[in-house]
């Protein structure tokens, strides 16, 4: 995550272990751009990671964990953890 003056300038978010292969969360990245560094912005952006998901019976828990994991990683990257 690249920040300036408490604002997110750029972020790269990718997830693995949820689907059949890792993938970038471009909608999450875009939602973070020009937002203030903080939990509210992280949570709003992380919620976008769920769009289009189709959990299966054996992996639904991973989908439920996805936004929380993204928020936690962003907090760590942004120094707010």
Buried (B, 14 or more C-beta within 10 A) or exposed (E): BEBEEEEBEEBEBEBEEBBEEEEEBEBBBEBBBEBEBBBEBBBBBBBBBEEEBEBEEEBEEBBEEBBEBBBBBBBEBBEEE
